[in-house]
Amino acid sequence: MKDKTSLVFTGDIGFDRYMYGKWDDKELISQEILDFLHSADHVITNVEGPIAEVPQNTTQSGVQQLLHTIDPAAVKVLKKMNSDIWNICNNHIMDAGEFGIESTLNIAKENGVQTIGAGMNIHEARKPVIINEAGGIGLFGVGYQRACRKADENKAGCYSWSDLDAIQQTINDIKKTCRWCVVVAHAGEEFTPLPSPYTRERYHKYLEMGADIVVGHHPHVPMNYETVGDKIIFYSLGNFIFDTDYQRSQYNTEFGLIVKLNFTEKEFSYEPMGLKILRGPEHIVKDELPPIFTDVQEEEFNLLSPLSAKMHIAATKRQMAYLKPQEFKNATEEKWKEHFSEPLRTGRVPGETLDFFILCPLAEKAEEGTWKQSKLEEVKKYILEQM
């Protein structure tokens, strides 16, 4: 067993829309980023959709445009990145049905890649990847409900982030033989700078259950991190290879992070690198770390979360105005209030996912102005710029 090892984690990867065909662009990923990826012993990527031979989605409007699949030709980019572990637990992995997830698993196997977070049944979905280095590292993936559709005994799908008893068992099993446990989580609200209170609570719960590190993605924007004693949570790494008109309607979706975790048997450290998607050529290049990538502790989180929730409400309004312009482009406050109270819009999984019965009252508290007491001036500025 190696005494030390390093793992790099990326954010969301998709190869449709503006990224379609970019697998043939030799300059897609800058050399600085490739060097950073290649400096690690393992690279863990979030493969945001099934890798399968299916027709390209060219729909330009409505929710149908949000279906994402990946042409198998794009695997050459993942290989160039040295990605040997794919997280496939996300809200798009079933966009081509069970055929798509089966194809992804087969292609992974053909390329000597291990997967986490999803499978043809719940047992495959829950199976961790064990790296016998630095005292042993166990990784597994979980995804939010309802969109990360759950696997079952005889049904393909994802490992639900809500199956806490099973997650506790997975952590316990990993800890029997491994020093380290990493939870890769696909969850949280899209386009928001700080996690919702229930997302933060859930990730803290994983640490309390025995995990050491949580690495998150799904929001499509970079978010803060949080040290918890000798443990850490990265709430969202943002986009890596991903660019759509839906995302361009929001702020900061062209920015992201990659994070290297360096492990020994006794401790770990982390090295982040900022990145930017240069729109036009669609090239991913090194950039400064986003201002939001800050250690936000509980006191600061409590001050800033109403402001973040208010910004999330604004982002949701932009989202709906983009998806349904005739209905929402000039919507009144009464219309928005009605929209946020619809059962299909809010409380999809009460207290866990897009629960505007929690988020709207929290956002209203921003008017009290207590967020002004926060000492994180760059974070405040970052959030206010997106209102």
N, C-alpha and C positions, 0 to 999 in steps of 0.2 A: 504494500500500500504506500502510495506517495505521501510524504509528510505535509505537502502543501499543494494547493491547486487553485485555479481561478475560473470563474464563470462570468460570462457577459450575458446580460438580458437586454432584449430589444422591446420596443413598443409594437404597435399594430402594423401588420404587413398585409397588403392587398395589391393585386396586379390588374385591376380593371380600371375603367374610366381613364383618367389622365396617365395612369401607370400601365395601361394596356400596351403590350409589346416592348416595354422598357427592359425586359429580360435580355434583349439583344443589344442594349446600349452599354458599351464597355465603361462608360463614364458615369453610370447610374449612381454608384457609391464612390465617394472620393477616396483617395489612397490613405488619407489620414484616418478615416473611419475604418477602412479595411484593416489597416495596421493595428488599430485598437482591438478590433474583433479577433484578429489573428494572434494577438498577444495572450489570449485566454486559452485555457485547456478545453473549455466547452462553451458553446454558444447556444443560448436558449431563445428561440424566436416565437412570437405569437403569430401563428399562421391563421389569418382572419378570413376563413372561408375554405370550402373543400377544394382540394386539388383534383380536378377531374375533367375529362373530355366532355364538356357541355357547351352549348352555344353561348356566345358572348351576350351579356345583357346590355342592350342598347336603349332600354326604356329611359325616357327623358323626364318623366313627371310621375308624381304620386309615390306611394310607398314601394311600388314595384322596382323603382330605380335603386332601392336600398339592398337588393339582393346581390350578394358578392360571391363570385367563384374565381378560382385561380387556374389558369391554363398550366398543364404539366410542364410546358417549356420553361416556366418561371423557376423551376426547381434548380436550374443552373445557377441562379443568383444565390439561393440558399446554400448551395454547395460552395460557391465562391466565398461566402461569408463564413464557411466552416461550421454552419449550424448543424449540430448533431442531436439536438433535442427540440422537438416542436411541441409547443403548447397548442392544442387544437380544441380547447374548451373555450368556446366563445359563441356569441349570438348569431354567427353566420355559418358555423360549421355544418349545419343541417340545411343550408340554402339549396342544395341539390338532393335533399332527402337522404335516405340510407345509402343509396348508391354513391353519393358524394363522400360520405364519411368512410365507406368501405374502400373507395378508390384512394382516398388520402392515406389510409392505413397501409394499403398495399404499396403505394409509391414510397412511403416512408421506409417500409421494410426493404424494398428493392434498393434503397439508397443507404442502408445501414443506419437509419435514423430512428431514435426512440421517441415516443409520443407520450404526452400526459394529458389528463383531463377529460378525455372522451373516448368512446369505443363502441363496439357493436353490441355491448351489453354493459350493465352497471359494474361488473367485475373488471372488465377492461378499462372502463372509465376511471375507476378508483385506484388502479394499479400505479404505484409510484415508480419513478426511476431512481435507482440507487447507484451512486457514484462512489466506488470504493477508494476514495482518496481523502486526505486531510481528516482522518478519523471517521470518514463515512458521511455522505451527504444524501439525504432523501428529498426528492422533489415530487410534488403532485399538484394538479391543477383543479380549480373549482370555478364555477360560473354562476352569475346571478340568475334569478328566476323572475319572470317566466321565459324570457327570450332565449337563454341557454337551455334548450329543451332537455329535460332529464332523461337519462338512460334508465332502463329497467332490466329485469332478468332476461327478457327476450326482445328488447328494443334498444336500438342505437341512440346515443345521445351523450349528454354531459354529466359530470359529477356536480351536483348542486351545492352551492355555497351554504345552503340552509340545512343540509343533512348533518347536523352537528354531532350526533352520536357516531355516525360513520366517520366523520372527519376526526373526531377524538380517537377512534380506533386506528385510523391511518397514521396519525401522529404517534400514537403509542407504539405501533408496529415499527415505524421508522426508528424511533428512539431506542428500541431494543438493541439495534445493531449500529446505529449511526450517531455521531456526535451532533450533526446538524440536520435541521428540518426546514425546508423552504416551501412556503405555500405560494403558488402562482395564481393570482386571483383576477378573473375577468369580471369586473363589477364597478359599481359607482355610476353617478349621473354623468351624461355626456356634457362636454364643453363647460365644465365648472372648475374653478381654481382650487377650492378646498373640498374635501369629502363632505357628504351629508353626515349628520350626526350618527345615523344608523349604520352607514358604511364604516365610519371610523370605529364605532363600537364593535362591529363584526370583526374587523381586522385585529383590534386589541384582544378580542376573545380568542382568536387563533393563537396569539402569543401566550395568553394565559393557559391555553390547552397544551402548550409545550413547543409550539413552533418557534423558530428563532428569527425568521425573516419572512415578510410578506412583500411580494413584488406584484404590483397591480398594473392593469391596462384596461381599456375600453373607452374611457372618456374622450379619446382622440386629441387631448391636449396634455401638456405636462402639468403636474401638480406638485404639491409640497411633499416632503418626507417627514418622518417623525422618529426620533430615537426614543426607545422605551427601555430604560436601564441599559443592558448590554445587547438589546435587540433593536430591530429597525423595521419600519414600514415605508415602502415607496408607493405612494398612492396611485400614481399613473405616470408611465414613461412617455405617453403621448404617441404620436405617429412616428413610424420609421419609413416604411415605403407605403404610402397611402395618400391619395388625393382625389377628391370628388367635388362636384359642384355643391352637394349637400354640405360638405365640410367647409368649403370656401365661403359659405354664407355665415360662418362663425369666426370668432377671433382665435388667433394663435394655433390653428390646426396645422400650420406649416412648420411648427417647432416640436422638438422632441428631445429625448434623452436616451443614451445607452449607459448602463451601469455595470461596472466590473466589480465582482465580489471576490476578494482574495482570502482564502481560508487556510488556516493551519489547524492542528488538532485542538488548540486552545483558544483561538480568537479569529475574528475576521475583520477586514477593513473594506472600504468601498472607494471606487474611483468613478466619478461620473464624467460624461462627455456630452456637451450640448450639440444639437444638430439642427439643420434647417433644410427644408425641401425648397429648392430654387424653382419656383413655378415658371413655366415656359420650357426650359430644357428638362425639367423634372429630375434634377440631380440632387442627391443627398450629400450635404457638405457639413463639415465641422462648424460649429457656431458657439457663441458664448452660452453659458448656462442660463436658462430662463430665470428671471427674478423670482418667480414663484417657487423655484427649487430651493426651499429653505426649511430648516428644522422648525416646524410649528408645534410648540408644546401646548399642553391643555389650556393653560390660562389664556394664551394668545388665540387659540382656536375658539374658545368660548366668546372672546371679544369679536372675532372676525367672522364667525360662521353666519350671523344674520346678513352681513354685507355680501358674503359669498352666495348665500341663498337668494338674495335679491338679484344678483348678477345671473344666477342660474335661471330665475324666472324670466329675465330679459332674453337669455339665450333660447329658452323654450319658445318664447314668442317669435323670435327670429326663425326658429326651426319650423314652426307651424305656418308662418307667413311664406316660407320657402316651399313647403310641401303642399299647402292648400292656399295659394294666394287669393283666389276669389273669395274665400271664406274669411281669411284672417289678415290680409294685408292692411286693411283699415278697420280692424275690429275695435269695438268700443270696450271700455273697462267692464261693462256689464257682460259683454260677450266673453271676455277672458275669464271672468269670474265663473260664468256658466261652464266654460271649457274645463277649467281646473277642478271643477267639482264633479265632472262626469266619471262614473265608475270605471269606464274603459280607459280613461286618461290617467286617473290617479288611483292610488292605493292598489296598484296591480298585484303586488304582494305586500300587504299592509305592513308598514314599519320597516320595509326593506328596499323597495324599488320604486322610484318615481312616485313617492307618496306625498302628493301635494297637500294633503290634509296636515302634514307635518311641515313641509317646506314653505308653503304660503304664509302661515302664521310666523314662522321663523324669519322670513324675508321682511315681514311688516315690522319686526323688532329693529331692523336697521334704521328706521326713522328715529329711534331713541338716541342714536348717535354714540352709543358706547364703544363702537368700533374705532372711534377716533382716539381712544385711549391706548390702542395698540402701538407698540414700539417698532413694529415691522413696517417701516415707512415704504419700502420698495414693494412689499406685498399689497399694502393698501392702494398704492398708485396703480399697480398691475390690475387689481380688481376694478377700480373706479374707471379705468380706461375702457372697460368692456361694457359699461352700463348703456 
